[in-house]
């Protein structure tokens, strides 16, 4: 096992980030997704430098039901992975036999009971150790894509402006990636289809607006999940044109593998992969982590031949 400790001295913030646990009482082996989530939380607890945040980037559940969220509670009972635990909302968290509104109410209810964070909208922000963490989330029923209201877009623009005034890196989270990134829509399913709608697997109709806001600011890091794409690095970028870590007009786009529901198109497609975010005065480091075996990625070159991302700020 590899110790979960910062790469460098002088760390200002660290977080373990995972996505797509898809906890579901109807899963053929319902204990399995719970195991992956609990293992990630236990790994975070072992951090040499206490984790500032433990974040799931949506689809924590498969149906957003009361029973599924109760299973999330069971997976995390007596776990204390970080100073702050945060759930982003995903499309599956919005799917419920009782409808969208009931599913979102469950998200609010269990976000509060499990993490202590009161939610009134699917979008929100936190300031952690002086760094802005901005979370987007669909605010109406929209299938696999996200639907952002005018109110959310205005809020997002305002939050990004405030974050930009700090002069520090900005961390943005949305379950869905920007359209057309990370090989989408070709890589949306295991079976590739060059004729898919360009919006498939991404945010949807307002992707260009979100991207335009992101590009106004320096040192923006955008985390997504949703596509269940495995861990891809420089080799995949060179051979196939896409990667888990992409760069666009100053934005770093990070697409996380599914923690507990299968992956495809990756150099490594195993489950149990998250990333550790480390922030220093002069750089941001993001390191893929195999949370169940407590090992760092060593096999996939992420940037400049290294098995992790390191960007000066």
GIHU-V253032 format. One record per pair of residues at least 6 apart in sequence whose C-alpha atoms are under 6 Angstrom apart, sorted by the first residue. I is the first residue (numbers start at 1). J is the second residue. D is the distance in whole Angstrom. If there is no record, write none. Layout:
# GIHU-V253032
i=I j=J d=D
i=I j=J d=D
This chain:
# GIHU-V253032
i=1 j=294 d=5
i=1 j=295 d=6
i=2 j=294 d=6
i=2 j=295 d=5
i=4 j=47 d=5
i=5 j=47 d=6
i=5 j=48 d=5
i=11 j=280 d=5
i=12 j=279 d=6
i=12 j=280 d=5
i=13 j=278 d=6
i=13 j=279 d=5
i=14 j=51 d=6
i=14 j=52 d=6
i=14 j=277 d=5
i=14 j=278 d=5
i=15 j=51 d=6
i=15 j=52 d=6
i=15 j=53 d=5
i=15 j=54 d=6
i=15 j=276 d=6
i=15 j=277 d=5
i=16 j=54 d=5
i=16 j=275 d=6
i=16 j=276 d=5
i=17 j=54 d=6
i=17 j=55 d=5
i=17 j=56 d=6
i=17 j=274 d=6
i=17 j=275 d=5
i=18 j=56 d=5
i=18 j=274 d=5
i=19 j=56 d=5
i=19 j=57 d=5
i=19 j=58 d=6
i=19 j=225 d=6
i=19 j=258 d=6
i=19 j=259 d=6
i=20 j=58 d=6
i=20 j=59 d=5
i=20 j=60 d=6
i=20 j=258 d=5
i=20 j=259 d=6
i=21 j=33 d=6
i=21 j=60 d=5
i=21 j=259 d=5
i=21 j=260 d=5
i=22 j=59 d=6
i=22 j=60 d=5
i=22 j=61 d=4
i=22 j=62 d=4
i=23 j=33 d=5
i=23 j=61 d=4
i=23 j=62 d=6
i=24 j=62 d=5
i=24 j=68 d=5
i=25 j=68 d=6
i=33 j=260 d=5
i=34 j=75 d=5
i=36 j=260 d=6
i=38 j=75 d=5
i=38 j=76 d=6
i=39 j=292 d=5
i=40 j=291 d=5
i=41 j=81 d=5
i=43 j=291 d=6
i=44 j=81 d=5
i=45 j=81 d=4
i=51 j=82 d=5
i=52 j=82 d=5
i=52 j=83 d=5
i=53 j=82 d=5
i=53 j=83 d=6
i=53 j=84 d=5
i=53 j=85 d=6
i=54 j=82 d=6
i=54 j=85 d=5
i=55 j=85 d=6
i=55 j=86 d=5
i=55 j=87 d=6
i=56 j=87 d=5
i=57 j=88 d=5
i=57 j=175 d=5
i=58 j=88 d=5
i=58 j=89 d=5
i=58 j=90 d=4
i=58 j=175 d=5
i=59 j=90 d=5
i=59 j=92 d=5
i=59 j=93 d=5
i=61 j=93 d=6
i=62 j=92 d=5
i=63 j=92 d=5
i=63 j=93 d=6
i=63 j=95 d=5
i=63 j=96 d=5
i=64 j=93 d=4
i=64 j=94 d=6
i=64 j=95 d=6
i=64 j=96 d=6
i=64 j=103 d=5
i=65 j=96 d=6
i=85 j=115 d=5
i=89 j=137 d=6
i=90 j=175 d=5
i=91 j=144 d=6
i=94 j=100 d=5
i=94 j=103 d=5
i=94 j=104 d=6
i=96 j=103 d=5
i=100 j=141 d=6
i=108 j=119 d=5
i=111 j=117 d=6
i=112 j=118 d=5
i=122 j=137 d=5
i=123 j=135 d=5
i=123 j=136 d=5
i=123 j=137 d=5
i=124 j=135 d=5
i=125 j=133 d=6
i=125 j=134 d=4
i=125 j=135 d=6
i=126 j=133 d=5
i=132 j=163 d=6
i=132 j=170 d=5
i=133 j=171 d=5
i=133 j=172 d=6
i=134 j=172 d=5
i=135 j=172 d=6
i=135 j=173 d=5
i=136 j=174 d=5
i=138 j=146 d=5
i=138 j=147 d=5
i=138 j=148 d=6
i=139 j=148 d=6
i=140 j=147 d=6
i=145 j=203 d=5
i=145 j=204 d=5
i=146 j=203 d=5
i=146 j=204 d=6
i=169 j=219 d=5
i=169 j=220 d=6
i=170 j=220 d=5
i=171 j=221 d=5
i=172 j=222 d=5
i=173 j=222 d=6
i=173 j=223 d=5
i=174 j=224 d=5
i=175 j=224 d=5
i=175 j=225 d=5
i=175 j=226 d=6
i=176 j=202 d=5
i=176 j=203 d=5
i=176 j=224 d=5
i=176 j=225 d=6
i=176 j=226 d=6
i=177 j=202 d=5
i=177 j=203 d=6
i=177 j=224 d=5
i=178 j=202 d=5
i=178 j=203 d=5
i=178 j=207 d=6
i=179 j=199 d=5
i=179 j=202 d=4
i=179 j=203 d=6
i=182 j=242 d=5
i=182 j=243 d=5
i=183 j=242 d=5
i=185 j=198 d=6
i=185 j=200 d=5
i=185 j=201 d=6
i=186 j=192 d=5
i=186 j=193 d=5
i=186 j=194 d=6
i=188 j=201 d=6
i=188 j=227 d=6
i=190 j=264 d=6
i=220 j=251 d=5
i=221 j=251 d=6
i=221 j=252 d=5
i=222 j=253 d=5
i=223 j=254 d=5
i=223 j=255 d=6
i=224 j=255 d=5
i=225 j=255 d=5
i=225 j=256 d=5
i=228 j=257 d=5
i=228 j=258 d=5
i=228 j=263 d=5
i=229 j=257 d=5
i=229 j=263 d=5
i=229 j=264 d=5
i=229 j=265 d=6
i=229 j=266 d=6
i=230 j=257 d=5
i=230 j=263 d=5
i=230 j=264 d=5
i=230 j=265 d=6
i=230 j=266 d=4
i=230 j=268 d=6
i=230 j=269 d=4
i=231 j=266 d=5
i=231 j=267 d=6
i=231 j=268 d=5
i=232 j=243 d=5
i=232 j=244 d=5
i=232 j=266 d=5
i=232 j=267 d=5
i=233 j=243 d=5
i=233 j=300 d=6
i=233 j=301 d=5
i=233 j=302 d=4
i=234 j=301 d=6
i=234 j=302 d=6
i=237 j=243 d=5
i=244 j=254 d=6
i=244 j=255 d=5
i=245 j=253 d=6
i=245 j=254 d=5
i=246 j=252 d=6
i=246 j=253 d=5
i=259 j=271 d=5
i=259 j=272 d=5
i=259 j=273 d=6
i=260 j=271 d=6
i=263 j=269 d=5
i=272 j=290 d=6
i=272 j=291 d=6
i=272 j=292 d=6
i=273 j=289 d=6
i=273 j=290 d=5
i=274 j=288 d=6
i=274 j=289 d=5
i=275 j=287 d=5
i=275 j=288 d=4
i=275 j=289 d=5
i=276 j=286 d=6
i=276 j=287 d=5
i=277 j=286 d=5
i=278 j=284 d=6
i=278 j=285 d=5
i=282 j=312 d=6
i=282 j=313 d=5
i=283 j=311 d=5
i=283 j=312 d=4
i=283 j=313 d=5
i=284 j=310 d=6
i=284 j=311 d=5
i=285 j=309 d=6
i=285 j=310 d=4
i=286 j=308 d=6
i=286 j=309 d=5
i=287 j=308 d=5
i=288 j=297 d=6
i=289 j=295 d=6
i=289 j=296 d=5
i=289 j=297 d=6
i=298 j=307 d=5
i=300 j=307 d=6
i=301 j=307 d=4
i=302 j=308 d=5
i=302 j=309 d=6
i=303 j=309 d=5
